[in-house]
Amino acid sequence: MSFIENAEIPKVVIVGHVDHGKSSLIGRLMHDLDEVPIGKYEELKTVSEKRGMEFEYAFLLDALQAERDQGITIDTTQIFFKTKKRKYVFIDAPGHKEFIRNMITGASSADIAILIIDAHEGLKEQTKKHAYLLKLLGLDNVICLFNKMDKINYEEKKFLKVEKELRQFTNKIGVSITDLVPVSAKYGENIIKKSQKLSWYNGQPFCEILDSYNIKKGLDDLPLRLPIQDIYKVDDKRVIVGRIETGEVKLNDELFFLPSNEIVKLKSFEVWPEAKKKYMSGDNIGFTIEDQIFIDKGNLISHVSSRPKLMSSFEANLFWLSEKKLKIDKQYLMKINTGEYNIFISKVSKVIDTNTLRSKTSSLSPEKNDVCEVVIHSSQLIPMDDFKDNQKTGRFCILDEEKIIAGGIINLQNFPDQKDTIQTKNIKPVSFSVTEIDRAMRYNHRSAIIWMTGLSGSGKSTIAKEIEKKLFLKNYNVFVLDGDNLRMGINRGLGFSSEDRKENMRRTAEVARLLAQAGFIVIVSLISPYISERKKARDIRPEIFKEIFIKASIDECKKRDVKGLYSKAVSGEIENFTGISSPYEDPKNPDLILNTDKESIEESVNKLEDFIIKEFGIKKNS
């Protein structure tokens, strides 16, 4: 049965400063490629004459009367047309700075970008901002058109001056311009065919360059990424529908479904007019699988050997689009591929002013059109790729009250995979209706893992007991995991060899993770002598993990040795004792140092209390 038409139509987004000629270019293309409805051109010329206006090819695109009156394009418009080689969808993205959200919406789905610049005016604020946006959205195929060459008499010298200015800027921000073309959209110069007025230009006209682009270059070689768009019941078949973003898929492939970790063989393709045995990036497909498993819209399909990561916490670069201020710990909706997830932003690391491309030092609160570096947390595991590894599946948008407030790209450099995706078919993750965000709102604080490390006798247990009491009296959901208590139960049987110490830390970290998931501020009091193992503990939940170094000298710890452990270690009665016969590695960059050599217990506890409340407390809106 015919189900899906498989056709590849490149999406082209055109961006630039207002009045630099985006709509005029598309209108000229529509006219010169005979894509204008019969009589439309004559109709608009007549309307222009009646209004006493010079006819502009932009009028062919601006269908709404309101847009003609305003003189600016205020929404993202899709236009379908074809050249001699192939069909295209052109996305006209607004140039006015108040409509950048619409530009993001258009550019995020594009295969090719056209940056249009008025050769007479040169680079403007919005031109630079749009170029930076193209970088943010990961568009590699960028054609730059220097429009309105007629205004500078088609002079090569003036063209080269603007080109140099553009190159300097794009090199600075890391945007690759693949082609630079001088054109005049108004007079059709260098659009469809080579212009005689631009005889000094040795390249191809715009349309020929556009047709030469291989939009799938490199995408087929990337790992399979197939987001599920929907599932349909067709006769007795359950047909899964999606678009292959990267890679390829063929009959009888074993498919890996995320986040459910199910492995199922592909049974058949349901594609019109005739199914093939293999499909590549850019193909829209419908298919069936051999086993009936739970599948939902938003699931991501890969091959078993090349899975994406499953993340509940990650870093990202955001382009902030909203007039409203970004709120730490506020619940937002994240859309990535075809999935939707509840998330909150736990940290803003840097804010960049896109006008100057410099970091803001006065405030870490992004304003509209700023770019910021953030840490994002979700109560669910989200399948994703680092943007540098896969630009198709490494970008997303954030919504608040059904409005897009930010677009972003993913950076997983500092956040390792947070779940082992190799699972048996009988072990499956369970999602619960009460989320970590729900618990945070109930308790008025976020979950936390406060990992206190230090020598025996440094004061860890004492500080842990006191901070637990103080936070509990403030109605915080708090619990202490003490090393000695753990060794009496879950870690019973473990000795003090290097391997046993590592296993002791691993188990403790996993228990801390579960308690944090339940909404607790977990106070871990554990010697945990090795830097590498503390890093592994942090990697379980890096966004909520805080390493607290309880600093005290060996001599001071010996003085406090009520158990007589140090004297026994010195005499050889106790083997592998940290600080004597076994090493302790001081933290290199702890989140907080409590120097119990110089501070009283009360001072250390107060300092830790202030730190925890500042980092994880949630202020109620007044």
C-alpha positions in Angstrom: 0.0 0.0 0.0 1.3 3.5 -0.8 2.0 5.5 2.3 4.8 8.0 2.1 6.1 10.0 -0.9 9.9 10.1 -0.7 11.2 13.3 -2.2 14.1 15.4 -1.4 13.5 19.2 -1.5 16.2 21.4 -0.2 15.2 24.1 2.2 16.9 27.5 1.7 16.7 30.3 4.3 17.5 33.8 3.2 18.5 36.3 5.9 19.8 39.8 6.1 19.2 43.4 7.2 15.8 45.0 6.5 15.7 46.5 3.0 18.8 44.7 1.8 16.7 42.9 -0.8 15.7 39.5 0.5 12.1 39.6 -0.7 13.1 41.3 -4.0 15.5 38.4 -4.7 12.9 35.8 -4.2 10.4 37.8 -6.2 12.9 38.1 -9.1 13.6 34.3 -8.9 9.9 33.6 -9.1 9.5 35.8 -12.1 12.5 34.7 -14.0 11.8 31.0 -13.3 8.2 31.4 -14.5 6.8 30.5 -11.0 4.4 33.5 -10.8 0.7 32.7 -11.3 -0.7 33.9 -14.6 -1.8 37.5 -14.3 -0.2 38.1 -10.9 2.7 40.2 -12.2 0.4 42.4 -14.2 -2.0 42.8 -11.3 0.7 43.9 -8.9 2.2 46.4 -11.5 -1.3 47.9 -11.8 -1.7 48.2 -8.0 1.7 49.8 -7.7 0.8 52.4 -10.4 -2.5 53.2 -8.7 -0.6 53.9 -5.5 2.0 55.9 -7.2 4.7 53.4 -6.3 7.5 52.0 -8.4 6.9 48.3 -8.9 9.2 46.1 -6.7 9.7 42.3 -7.3 9.2 42.0 -3.5 5.5 42.6 -4.1 5.3 39.1 -5.7 6.2 37.7 -2.3 4.5 40.0 0.1 1.0 38.7 -0.3 -0.5 40.4 2.8 -1.7 44.0 2.4 -0.4 44.7 5.9 3.1 43.7 4.9 3.1 45.9 1.9 1.9 48.9 4.0 4.6 48.3 6.6 7.4 47.8 4.0 8.9 44.9 6.0 8.4 41.2 6.0 7.0 40.3 9.5 6.7 36.5 9.3 8.6 33.5 8.0 7.2 32.7 4.5 7.8 29.5 2.6 7.9 29.7 -1.2 8.1 26.6 -3.5 9.7 26.8 -6.9 12.0 24.9 -9.2 15.1 25.5 -11.3 16.1 23.4 -14.3 17.9 21.0 -11.8 15.5 20.6 -8.8 12.8 21.9 -6.6 13.4 24.2 -3.6 11.6 25.6 -0.6 12.7 29.1 0.1 12.2 30.5 3.6 12.1 34.2 3.7 13.2 35.1 7.2 12.5 38.7 8.5 15.3 41.1 8.8 13.7 43.5 11.2 15.3 43.1 14.7 11.9 42.6 16.3 11.3 39.5 14.3 14.4 37.5 15.0 12.4 34.7 16.6 10.8 34.0 13.2 14.2 34.0 11.6 15.3 31.3 14.1 12.3 29.2 13.3 13.1 29.3 9.6 16.8 28.8 9.8 16.7 25.9 12.2 15.2 23.6 9.5 17.2 24.9 6.5 19.8 23.0 4.4 21.3 26.1 2.8 21.5 29.7 4.0 21.7 32.9 1.9 23.1 35.9 3.7 22.2 39.0 1.7 24.1 42.3 2.0 23.5 45.7 0.5 26.8 46.3 -1.4 26.2 50.0 -1.1 25.5 50.1 2.7 27.9 47.2 3.7 27.6 45.3 7.0 25.0 46.4 9.5 24.2 45.4 13.0 21.5 42.9 12.0 23.8 41.5 9.3 26.4 40.6 11.9 23.7 39.2 14.2 22.3 37.0 11.5 25.7 35.7 10.6 26.3 34.8 14.2 22.9 33.1 14.2 23.9 31.0 11.2 26.9 29.8 13.2 24.7 29.1 16.2 22.3 27.0 14.1 25.1 25.1 12.5 24.5 26.0 8.8 27.6 25.0 6.8 26.3 25.9 3.4 26.3 29.7 3.3 26.0 31.7 0.2 26.6 35.5 0.5 24.9 37.7 -2.0 26.1 41.3 -2.4 22.9 42.8 -3.7 22.2 46.3 -5.2 25.4 46.3 -7.2 23.6 48.7 -9.5 23.9 51.3 -6.7 27.7 51.2 -6.8 27.8 51.0 -10.7 28.9 47.3 -10.6 32.4 48.4 -9.5 34.8 45.6 -8.5 36.8 47.9 -6.2 33.8 48.7 -4.0 32.7 45.1 -4.0 36.1 43.9 -2.8 36.0 46.5 0.0 32.7 45.1 1.4 33.9 41.5 0.8 37.1 42.2 2.9 34.9 43.6 5.7 32.7 40.5 5.7 35.6 38.1 5.6 37.2 39.8 8.6 34.0 39.5 10.6 33.0 35.9 9.6 36.6 34.6 10.2 36.4 36.2 13.7 33.2 34.3 14.6 34.0 31.1 12.7 31.4 31.2 9.9 32.4 29.7 6.6 31.2 31.5 3.6 31.3 29.0 0.7 30.5 31.5 -2.1 30.3 35.3 -2.6 28.3 36.5 -5.5 27.7 40.1 -6.7 24.1 40.6 -7.9 21.3 43.1 -8.6 18.0 41.5 -7.8 16.1 44.6 -9.1 17.6 44.2 -12.6 18.1 40.5 -12.6 21.9 40.8 -12.9 23.9 37.6 -12.1 20.7 35.8 -10.8 19.8 33.3 -13.5 22.6 33.9 -16.0 26.0 35.6 -15.9 25.8 39.4 -16.1 27.7 41.4 -18.7 27.8 44.3 -16.3 29.8 42.1 -13.9 32.4 40.9 -16.4 35.2 41.1 -13.8 33.4 38.4 -11.7 34.8 35.0 -12.7 32.3 32.8 -10.8 28.9 31.3 -11.6 25.6 33.2 -11.4 23.6 32.6 -8.2 21.2 29.9 -9.5 24.0 27.8 -10.9 25.8 27.9 -7.6 22.6 27.0 -5.7 22.0 24.0 -8.0 25.6 22.8 -7.5 25.2 22.3 -3.8 25.2 18.8 -2.4 23.0 19.3 0.6 23.6 15.7 1.8 27.4 16.0 1.7 28.7 14.0 4.7 25.3 13.3 6.2 25.1 9.8 4.9 28.4 9.0 6.5 27.2 10.0 10.0 25.5 7.5 12.3 21.8 6.8 11.8 19.6 9.3 13.5 15.8 8.8 12.8 13.4 10.8 15.0 9.9 9.3 15.1 7.3 11.8 13.9 4.2 9.6 14.3 2.8 6.1 14.4 -0.1 5.1 12.2 -2.4 2.1 12.0 -2.8 1.1 8.4 -4.9 -2.0 7.8 -3.2 -4.6 10.0 0.1 -2.8 10.1 1.6 -0.3 12.6 3.6 2.1 10.4 6.3 4.2 12.1 7.0 7.5 10.3 10.0 9.7 10.4 12.7 11.6 8.4 16.3 10.3 8.4 18.4 13.2 9.6 21.7 11.4 9.1 23.0 8.0 8.1 21.2 5.3 6.3 18.9 2.4 7.1 18.1 -0.8 5.2 15.8 -3.9 5.4 16.5 -6.2 8.3 18.7 -3.7 10.2 18.6 -4.0 13.9 17.2 -0.7 15.2 17.9 0.8 18.6 15.0 2.8 20.1 15.9 5.5 22.7 15.1 6.3 25.5 13.5 2.8 25.9 16.7 0.9 24.9 14.7 -1.6 22.8 16.4 -3.4 19.9 14.1 -4.5 17.1 14.6 -5.6 13.5 13.2 -3.5 10.7 10.7 -5.6 8.8 9.4 -3.6 5.8 9.3 -0.1 4.2 6.0 1.5 3.4 7.0 4.2 0.9 5.3 5.5 -2.3 5.5 4.8 -5.2 7.8 1.9 -4.6 9.8 0.8 -1.6 13.6 0.5 -1.9 15.8 -1.7 0.2 17.8 1.2 1.6 17.1 4.9 2.5 19.5 7.7 3.2 19.7 11.0 5.0 16.9 13.4 4.0 14.5 10.6 3.1 11.0 10.5 4.6 10.1 7.0 5.3 7.4 4.8 6.8 8.4 1.3 8.1 7.3 -1.6 10.2 9.2 -3.7 12.8 9.1 -7.3 13.7 8.3 -7.1 17.4 5.5 -5.0 18.9 7.1 -2.7 21.4 6.1 0.5 23.1 7.0 3.4 20.8 6.2 7.1 21.1 6.5 10.2 19.0 9.8 11.8 19.9 11.7 8.6 20.3 15.1 8.5 18.5 16.3 5.6 16.4 19.9 4.6 15.8 21.9 1.5 15.1 23.1 -0.5 18.1 26.8 0.2 17.3 26.5 4.0 17.1 24.0 5.2 19.7 23.5 8.8 20.8 24.0 9.8 24.4 21.2 9.7 27.0 21.4 12.9 29.0 19.5 14.5 31.9 22.1 17.3 32.2 24.1 19.1 29.6 25.7 22.4 28.6 24.3 24.5 25.7 24.7 27.8 23.9 21.3 29.6 23.9 20.1 32.5 21.8 17.7 34.2 24.1 14.7 35.6 22.2 12.3 36.6 24.9 11.6 40.0 26.5 11.1 38.1 29.7 14.2 37.4 31.8 15.6 33.9 32.0 14.6 32.4 35.4 16.9 29.9 37.1 15.0 26.7 38.1 11.8 27.7 36.2 10.3 24.8 34.2 10.4 25.3 30.5 9.5 23.0 27.5 12.4 21.8 25.3 11.8 20.6 21.8 14.6 18.5 20.3 14.2 16.5 17.1 10.6 15.4 17.4 10.6 15.0 21.2 9.4 17.4 24.0 10.8 17.5 27.5 10.3 19.5 30.7 13.6 21.2 31.6 15.0 23.9 33.8 18.2 26.0 33.5 20.3 25.6 36.6 23.2 27.9 35.7 24.2 30.7 33.4 28.0 30.6 32.8 28.4 33.4 30.3 26.4 36.0 28.4 27.5 37.3 25.1 26.3 40.6 23.6 25.7 39.8 19.9 26.1 43.5 19.0 29.8 43.4 20.1 30.4 39.7 20.4 31.9 40.4 23.8 31.1 38.7 27.2 29.0 40.8 29.5 30.8 41.2 32.8 28.2 43.2 34.7 25.4 40.6 34.6 24.7 36.9 33.9 21.1 37.6 33.1 20.6 37.4 29.3 18.5 40.0 27.6 16.6 39.6 24.4 18.9 38.6 21.5 21.9 37.8 23.8 23.7 34.5 23.4 24.4 32.7 26.7 26.2 29.5 27.9 24.0 27.5 30.3 23.6 24.2 32.1 20.2 22.5 31.5 18.6 19.8 33.5 15.8 17.4 32.7 13.9 15.0 34.9 13.9 12.6 31.9 16.8 11.1 30.0 17.0 12.8 26.6 18.7 11.1 23.5 21.0 13.7 21.9 24.3 14.3 20.2 27.0 16.9 20.8 26.5 19.6 18.2 30.0 19.3 16.9 29.4 15.6 16.2 25.9 15.9 14.6 24.5 19.3 13.8 21.2 17.8 12.8 20.4 16.3 16.2 22.5 18.6 18.3 20.2 21.7 18.3 16.9 22.5 20.0 14.5 25.2 21.0 12.9 26.2 24.3 9.3 27.3 24.7 7.4 29.0 27.5 3.6 29.3 27.4 3.7 27.9 23.8 6.1 30.6 22.6 9.7 30.0 21.4 11.9 31.9 23.8 15.3 30.4 22.9 17.2 28.4 20.3 20.3 26.5 21.2 23.1 24.0 20.4 24.3 21.2 22.6 27.8 20.9 24.2 28.5 17.5 25.9 32.2 18.0 26.4 31.9 18.3 30.2 29.0 15.9 30.7 29.6 12.3 30.0 26.8 9.9 29.0 24.6 9.6 32.1 23.1 6.2 31.4 24.7 3.1 30.0 22.5 2.4 26.9 23.6 -1.3 26.7 20.7 -2.9 28.4 19.2 -6.4 28.3 15.8 -6.5 26.8 14.4 -7.5 30.2 15.8 -4.4 32.0 14.1 -1.1 31.1 14.1 2.3 32.7 11.0 3.3 34.5 9.6 6.8 34.3 7.5 8.2 37.2 4.8 10.8 37.2 6.4 12.7 40.1 9.5 14.4 38.7 12.5 15.9 40.3 11.3 19.3 39.3 8.0 18.6 41.1 9.9 17.7 44.3 12.0 20.8 44.0 8.9 23.0 43.9 7.4 21.1 46.9 10.6 21.4 49.1 11.6 24.9 47.8 15.1 23.7 47.0 16.8 21.7 44.3 18.3 18.3 44.8 22.0 18.3 45.6 24.9 16.0 46.3 27.3 17.7 48.8 30.4 15.5 48.7 32.7 16.2 51.6 36.2 14.8 51.2 39.1 14.9 53.6 41.4 13.0 55.9 40.1 10.9 58.8 39.7 13.4 61.7 39.4 16.4 59.5 35.8 17.1 60.7 33.7 15.6 58.0 31.2 13.7 60.2 30.9 16.5 62.7 30.2 19.1 60.1 27.8 16.7 58.3 25.7 16.1 61.4 25.5 19.8 62.2 24.6 20.9 58.7 22.0 18.3 58.5 20.4 19.6 61.7 20.5 23.2 60.6 19.0 22.5 57.1 16.3 20.2 58.6 15.2 23.0 60.9 14.8 25.2 57.8 12.4 22.5 56.4 15.0 21.3 53.9 14.8 17.6 52.8 18.3 16.5 53.8 20.1 13.3 54.6 23.6 12.3 55.5 25.5 9.4 54.0 28.4 8.7 56.3 31.2 6.4 55.3 31.2 4.3 58.5 27.4 3.8 58.4 27.6 2.7 54.7 30.3 0.2 55.5 28.0 -1.4 58.0 25.4 -2.1 55.4 25.5 -1.6 51.6 29.3 -1.5 51.6 29.8 -4.4 54.1 32.5 -6.8 52.9 34.6 -4.1 51.2 38.1 -3.7 52.5 40.5 -0.8 52.1 42.5 -1.8 49.1 42.6 0.6 46.2 39.9 -1.4 44.2 37.6 -1.8 47.3 37.9 2.0 48.0 36.8 2.7 44.4 33.9 0.3 44.7 32.9 1.9 48.0 32.8 5.3 46.3 30.9 4.0 43.3 28.1 2.5 45.5 28.0 5.6 47.6 27.6 7.8 44.5 24.8 5.6 43.2 22.9 5.8 46.5 23.4 9.6 46.5 22.1 9.8 43.0 18.9 7.9 44.0 18.3 10.1 47.1 18.9 13.2 45.0 16.3 11.9 42.5 13.9 11.7 45.4 14.4 15.4 46.1 17.0 15.2 48.9 20.0 17.4 49.6 22.5 14.5 50.2 25.4 15.2 52.5 28.1 12.6 51.7 30.9 12.3 54.4 33.5 10.1 52.9 37.3 10.2 52.8 37.3 9.4 49.1 41.0 9.8 48.6 41.3 9.5 44.8 40.8 12.4 42.4 39.8 10.1 39.5 37.1 8.4 41.6 35.7 11.7 42.9 35.4 12.8 39.2 33.4 9.6 38.4 31.1 10.4 41.3 30.6 13.9 40.0 29.9 12.6 36.5 26.8 10.8 37.7 25.0 14.1 38.3 27.5 16.9 37.5 25.0 19.7 37.6 24.1 19.1 41.2 27.4 17.7 42.6 29.5 19.9 44.8 32.9 18.9 46.1 33.7 20.2 49.5 37.3 19.9 50.7 37.5 19.5 54.5 41.1 20.7 54.9 43.2 19.8 57.9 46.8 18.8 58.3 47.9 15.4 59.3 49.3 16.7 62.6 45.9 18.3 63.5 44.0 15.1 62.5 46.3 13.0 64.8 45.5 15.4 67.7 41.8 14.8 67.1 42.2 11.0 66.7 39.7 9.8 69.4 39.7 6.2 67.9 43.5 5.9 68.0 43.5 5.0 64.3 46.6 7.1 63.4 48.8 5.6 66.1 47.7 2.1 65.0 48.5 2.9 61.4 51.9 4.3 62.3 52.7 1.1 64.3 51.5 -1.1 61.4 48.4 -2.4 63.1 46.2 -0.9 60.4 47.1 -1.4 56.7 46.3 1.0 53.9 45.4 3.9 56.2 44.8 7.1 54.3 47.5 9.7 54.9 49.9 7.2 56.5 50.3 4.0 54.4 47.8 5.0 51.6 47.8 8.2 49.7 45.2 11.1 49.8 45.0 13.3 46.8 43.9 16.8 47.6 41.1 18.3 45.4 42.5 20.5 42.7 39.5 22.7 42.2 36.9 22.1 44.9 33.7 24.0 45.0 34.3 25.0 48.6 37.2 24.7 51.1 36.5 24.4 54.8 39.8 24.8 56.6 39.1 23.2 60.0 42.7 24.0 61.0 41.8 27.6 61.2 38.0 27.7 61.4 35.8 26.5 64.3 33.2 23.9 63.5 30.5 26.5 63.8 32.3 28.8 61.3 32.7 25.9 58.8 29.0 24.8 59.2 27.7 28.4 58.7 29.9 28.8 55.6 28.6 25.5 54.2 25.0 26.4 55.0 25.3 29.7 53.1 26.9 27.9 50.2 24.1 25.3 50.0 21.3 27.8 50.3 22.8 30.0 47.6 23.4 27.2 45.2 20.2 25.1 45.7 17.6 27.1 47.5 14.6 28.4 45.5 13.3 31.8 46.4 9.5 32.0 46.4 8.1 34.7 44.1 6.8 37.5 46.2 
